[in-house]
Amino acid sequence: MNPQAPVYVRAEDDAWPTVVYYHFHAWSGRRPFWAGLFTLLGGFPIAYFPYADLRLGNVSLAMATTGGAGALIIGVLLITLGLALWFQATIRVFAGVAAILLALVSIPVSNLGGFFIGFILSMVGGALALAWAPGQPAEEGEQPMDAQPMVDQQPGAIGLTKADATADMGMQGIPGPRGTETAHASETTAHADGGRNSAG
């Protein structure tokens, strides 16, 4: 959730779907919602396919494997981790690592991870859980980066005037050698620093 986004204030004439949408949007913005959703959805095919039966007339095709109980456990754990990501956002790192490990284990245990559907969903959910970080509210006196005046934002030149930033420039604006560079820095390492090599 963007911490600088305006806060929704309910108007008198707002319809209930609008109110529900904004409340849901605020709720899902404070937690790794998409990580939990992908992890939750990844658990269903992993748990379902080992117990599924396909009936073609009088012929029944069972996809049951010897790892049926293991597939059910992996699927239920992934569903639980998805719900935990929604309601306990502080465990996002543990849940993300656990979801990725369970997805990898589901490949040999549960019909190739639920025919790769549950595997991919769980891997994406685990990666999103690891990547999510809570937003930090902006300080009262702090301006957003977009509202600040644009200055020459070159690395190492922030807060310097143009004369200070170009003080080490040579003729025609070509930068000269820095104080840390040797005269032979562009040659091979055998010729740099007077012919001494560095092994580390």
Phi, psi and chi 1 to 4 in degrees:
 res  aa     phi    psi   chi1   chi2   chi3   chi4
   1 MET       -  139.0 -179.1  174.9  162.4      -
   2 ASN   -76.8  117.4 -175.0   -3.6      -      -
   3 PRO   -69.3  -14.7   20.2  -27.3      -      -
   4 GLN   -96.8    4.0  -68.0  139.0   -4.2      -
   5 ALA   -69.8  146.5      -      -      -      -
   6 PRO   -67.1  144.7   20.8  -28.7      -      -
   7 VAL   -83.9  134.6  177.8      -      -      -
   8 TYR   -74.9  129.0  171.2   71.2      -      -
   9 VAL  -115.9  124.4  178.7      -      -      -
  10 ARG   -69.8  131.3 -178.0  175.0 -177.9 -162.3
  11 ALA   -90.5  163.9      -      -      -      -
  12 GLU   -66.0  -33.3  -68.1  -69.4  -32.1      -
  13 ASP   -99.7   15.3   58.8  -14.2      -      -
  14 ASP   -71.5  136.4  -81.1  -12.9      -      -
  15 ALA   -76.3  157.7      -      -      -      -
  16 TRP   -64.2  -32.3   68.8  -91.0      -      -
  17 PRO   -63.6  -34.1  -24.1   33.9      -      -
  18 THR   -65.5  -42.7  -54.9      -      -      -
  19 VAL   -64.8  -44.7  173.8      -      -      -
  20 VAL   -63.0  -41.5  168.7      -      -      -
  21 TYR   -60.9  -47.6  168.5   75.9      -      -
  22 TYR   -69.0  -35.7  -79.2  109.8      -      -
  23 HIS   -67.5  -41.2  -77.4  -70.5      -      -
  24 PHE   -64.7  -41.1  173.6   74.8      -      -
  25 HIS   -63.3  -40.1 -172.6   67.8      -      -
  26 ALA   -67.8  -40.5      -      -      -      -
  27 TRP   -65.4  -45.6  176.1   81.7      -      -
  28 SER   -74.0  -19.7   65.8      -      -      -
  29 GLY   -77.7  -15.6      -      -      -      -
  30 ARG   -97.1    9.9  -68.1 -172.4  -61.1  -95.7
  31 ARG  -151.6  164.2   61.2 -160.7   77.1 -116.6
  32 PRO   -76.8   73.9   24.6  -31.1      -      -
  33 PHE   -64.1  -48.9  175.0   75.9      -      -
  34 TRP   -68.9  -32.9  -67.5  105.5      -      -
  35 ALA   -63.2  -44.4      -      -      -      -
  36 GLY   -65.0  -38.7      -      -      -      -
  37 LEU   -66.6  -46.0 -177.6   66.5      -      -
  38 PHE   -65.1  -40.1  -81.3  113.2      -      -
  39 THR   -65.8  -42.5  -54.7      -      -      -
  40 LEU   -62.2  -46.8  179.4   87.2      -      -
  41 LEU   -68.5  -28.5  -68.4  176.9      -      -
  42 GLY   -69.7  -24.9      -      -      -      -
  43 GLY   -73.6  -28.6      -      -      -      -
  44 PHE   -66.6  -51.3  -75.1  112.2      -      -
  45 PRO   -67.1  -29.9   14.1  -21.7      -      -
  46 ILE   -65.9  -40.3  -70.6  173.6      -      -
  47 ALA   -80.2  -27.5      -      -      -      -
  48 TYR   -83.4  -46.5  173.0   73.6      -      -
  49 PHE   -61.0  -35.7  -76.0  131.2      -      -
  50 PRO   -66.3  -18.6  -25.6   34.6      -      -
  51 TYR  -107.2    2.7  -66.0  101.5      -      -
  52 ALA   -79.5  145.0      -      -      -      -
  53 ASP  -121.4  137.9  -72.1  -21.4      -      -
  54 LEU  -112.6  122.2  179.5   64.1      -      -
  55 ARG  -108.1  122.5  -63.8 -173.7 -173.5  -88.9
  56 LEU  -117.7   91.7  -60.8  171.2      -      -
  57 GLY    67.6 -118.5      -      -      -      -
  58 ASN   -93.4   -1.2  -68.2  -25.5      -      -
  59 VAL   -97.8  129.5  178.3      -      -      -
  60 SER  -113.4  123.3  176.5      -      -      -
  61 LEU  -103.6  119.6  -60.6  173.3      -      -
  62 ALA  -105.0  134.5      -      -      -      -
  63 MET  -101.4   22.6  -68.2 -178.0  -85.4      -
  64 ALA   -68.1  140.2      -      -      -      -
  65 THR  -122.4  177.2   61.2      -      -      -
  66 THR   -72.4  -18.6   57.3      -      -      -
  67 GLY   -95.6   30.1      -      -      -      -
  68 GLY   -60.3  -44.2      -      -      -      -
  69 ALA   -68.5  -38.2      -      -      -      -
  70 GLY   -64.7  -38.5      -      -      -      -
  71 ALA   -65.7  -38.9      -      -      -      -
  72 LEU   -65.0  -41.5 -176.8   63.8      -      -
  73 ILE   -64.9  -43.9  -69.4  170.6      -      -
  74 ILE   -63.3  -44.5  -69.3  171.3      -      -
  75 GLY   -62.2  -44.0      -      -      -      -
  76 VAL   -66.4  -38.3  168.9      -      -      -
  77 LEU   -64.9  -40.0  -75.9  174.8      -      -
  78 LEU   -66.2  -40.0  -75.0  170.1      -      -
  79 ILE   -63.1  -42.5  -67.7  168.2      -      -
  80 THR   -64.4  -41.2  -55.1      -      -      -
  81 LEU   -65.0  -37.4  -73.8  172.3      -      -
  82 GLY   -62.9  -43.0      -      -      -      -
  83 LEU   -68.1  -36.6  -69.3  172.2      -      -
  84 ALA   -66.3  -34.1      -      -      -      -
  85 LEU   -64.7  -31.4  -78.1  169.4      -      -
  86 TRP   -73.9  -38.8  -77.2   -9.7      -      -
  87 PHE  -106.0  -13.7  -62.0  108.7      -      -
  88 GLN  -133.7   78.5  -68.4  -70.0  -29.9      -
  89 ALA   -66.7  -16.2      -      -      -      -
  90 THR   -71.3  -17.9   56.6      -      -      -
  91 ILE   -97.1   22.7   64.4  163.3      -      -
  92 ARG   -61.8  -35.7   67.2 -175.3 -176.8  -84.2
  93 VAL   -70.2  -46.7  174.1      -      -      -
  94 PHE   -61.6  -45.8  165.4   74.2      -      -
  95 ALA   -66.2  -35.8      -      -      -      -
  96 GLY   -66.5  -44.6      -      -      -      -
  97 VAL   -65.8  -43.1  170.2      -      -      -
  98 ALA   -63.8  -39.4      -      -      -      -
  99 ALA   -65.2  -40.8      -      -      -      -
 100 ILE   -66.1  -42.7  -70.6  172.3      -      -
 101 LEU   -65.9  -42.1  -70.1  175.9      -      -
 102 LEU   -65.5  -36.0  -73.2  170.3      -      -
 103 ALA   -65.2  -40.3      -      -      -      -
 104 LEU   -67.2  -38.2  -70.6  171.0      -      -
 105 VAL   -70.1  -26.6  168.6      -      -      -
 106 SER   -70.8  -16.9   73.2      -      -      -
 107 ILE   -62.5  -52.5  -69.8  175.5      -      -
 108 PRO   -80.6  -21.5   25.2  -30.9      -      -
 109 VAL   -88.5  -39.1  171.7      -      -      -
 110 SER  -123.2   70.2  173.0      -      -      -
 111 ASN    47.0   58.2  -70.2  -19.9      -      -
 112 LEU    57.3   44.8  -61.3  174.5      -      -
 113 GLY    66.2   42.2      -      -      -      -
 114 GLY    67.1   47.1      -      -      -      -
 115 PHE    53.1   43.7  -62.3  115.1      -      -
 116 PHE    65.0   -5.5  -67.6  109.8      -      -
 117 ILE   -71.3  -54.2  -62.1  168.4      -      -
 118 GLY   -66.7  -34.6      -      -      -      -
 119 PHE   -61.4  -50.1  167.3   72.0      -      -
 120 ILE   -66.5  -42.9  -68.8  172.7      -      -
 121 LEU   -61.9  -41.5  -71.4  171.9      -      -
 122 SER   -70.6  -37.4  -60.8      -      -      -
 123 MET   -64.6  -43.0  -71.6  -67.9  -76.0      -
 124 VAL   -65.1  -42.3  169.1      -      -      -
 125 GLY   -62.9  -41.7      -      -      -      -
 126 GLY   -65.7  -40.1      -      -      -      -
 127 ALA   -66.7  -40.0      -      -      -      -
 128 LEU   -65.7  -36.0  -73.2  173.3      -      -
 129 ALA   -65.8  -39.3      -      -      -      -
 130 LEU   -69.7  -32.2  -72.3  173.7      -      -
 131 ALA   -84.9  -17.7      -      -      -      -
 132 TRP   -74.4  140.4 -174.3   83.0      -      -
 133 ALA  -138.4  140.1      -      -      -      -
 134 PRO   -66.7  147.0   20.9  -28.1      -      -
 135 GLY   -73.8  149.7      -      -      -      -
 136 GLN  -104.0  129.5  -61.6  -65.1  -32.8      -
 137 PRO   -67.7  146.3   19.7  -26.8      -      -
 138 ALA   -74.8  147.3      -      -      -      -
 139 GLU   -68.6  156.3  -61.5  -70.9  -30.5      -
 140 GLU   -64.0  -44.1  -71.9  -64.1  -37.3      -
 141 GLY   -86.2   -6.6      -      -      -      -
 142 GLU   -85.3  134.5 -174.3  179.1  -46.8      -
 143 GLN   -95.0  148.1  -66.6 -179.7   -5.7      -
 144 PRO   -64.5  157.5   -2.9    5.2      -      -
 145 MET   -60.4  -31.6  -72.5  -61.6  -70.7      -
 146 ASP   -69.5  -29.8  -62.3  -23.1      -      -
 147 ALA   -86.1  -14.0      -      -      -      -
 148 GLN   -76.5  147.4  -67.7  178.2   -4.0      -
 149 PRO   -66.8  143.0   20.2  -28.7      -      -
 150 MET   -78.2  127.0  -67.6  -61.5  -71.5      -
 151 VAL  -119.7  163.1 -175.3      -      -      -
 152 ASP   -55.6  102.4  -71.2  -28.2      -      -
 153 GLN   -99.2   63.6  -65.7 -174.4   -2.9      -
 154 GLN   -92.1  147.9  -63.0  174.8   -3.5      -
 155 PRO   -59.5  131.0  -17.0   24.7      -      -
 156 GLY    83.5   -4.0      -      -      -      -
 157 ALA  -116.2   13.9      -      -      -      -
 158 ILE   -73.6  130.1  -61.5 -158.1      -      -
 159 GLY    85.9    2.7      -      -      -      -
 160 LEU  -102.3  151.4  -61.7  176.1      -      -
 161 THR   -77.3  170.3   63.7      -      -      -
 162 LYS   -65.9  -35.8 -172.8  172.5 -177.1  179.0
 163 ALA   -66.1  -40.0      -      -      -      -
 164 ASP   -68.8  -37.6  -67.6  -23.5      -      -
 165 ALA   -71.0  -29.0      -      -      -      -
 166 THR  -104.6   19.2   59.1      -      -      -
 167 ALA   -66.3  -31.9      -      -      -      -
 168 ASP   -92.5   11.9   63.4  -14.5      -      -
 169 MET   -77.5  141.7  -64.0  -71.5 -132.4      -
 170 GLY   -86.1 -151.1      -      -      -      -
 171 MET   -70.1  144.3  -67.7 -168.9   71.4      -
 172 GLN    57.5   30.3  -60.2  174.9   -7.3      -
 173 GLY    75.9   15.7      -      -      -      -
 174 ILE   -90.0  125.4  -60.0  171.7      -      -
 175 PRO   -66.7  139.9   16.7  -22.9      -      -
 176 GLY   -87.0  179.2      -      -      -      -
 177 PRO   -67.4  144.9   20.3  -27.9      -      -
 178 ARG   -80.6  164.3  -65.3 -173.1 -174.4  106.8
 179 GLY   -67.9  -22.9      -      -      -      -
 180 THR   -89.2  -12.3   58.8      -      -      -
 181 GLU   -85.4  146.0  -66.8  179.4   -7.8      -
 182 THR   -91.0  166.3   61.4      -      -      -
 183 ALA   -69.2  -21.5      -      -      -      -
 184 HIS  -106.7   26.1  -55.5  -71.7      -      -
 185 ALA   -67.5  -24.1      -      -      -      -
 186 SER   -86.3  -10.0   61.5      -      -      -
 187 GLU   -85.6 -179.0  -63.7 -179.1   13.7      -
 188 THR   -69.6  165.4   62.3      -      -      -
 189 THR   -67.8  -19.9   57.4      -      -      -
 190 ALA   -70.2  -28.0      -      -      -      -
 191 HIS   -99.3  -10.2  -59.9  -68.7      -      -
 192 ALA   -75.5  150.1      -      -      -      -
 193 ASP    55.0   44.5  -65.3  -34.7      -      -
 194 GLY    74.5   20.0      -      -      -      -
 195 GLY    93.9    0.1      -      -      -      -
 196 ARG   -85.7  138.0  -66.9  174.8  -60.8 -137.1
 197 ASN  -100.3  150.6  -71.6  -37.4      -      -
 198 SER  -114.5  128.5  174.1      -      -      -
 199 ALA   -97.9   18.7      -      -      -      -
 200 GLY  -162.2      -      -      -      -      -
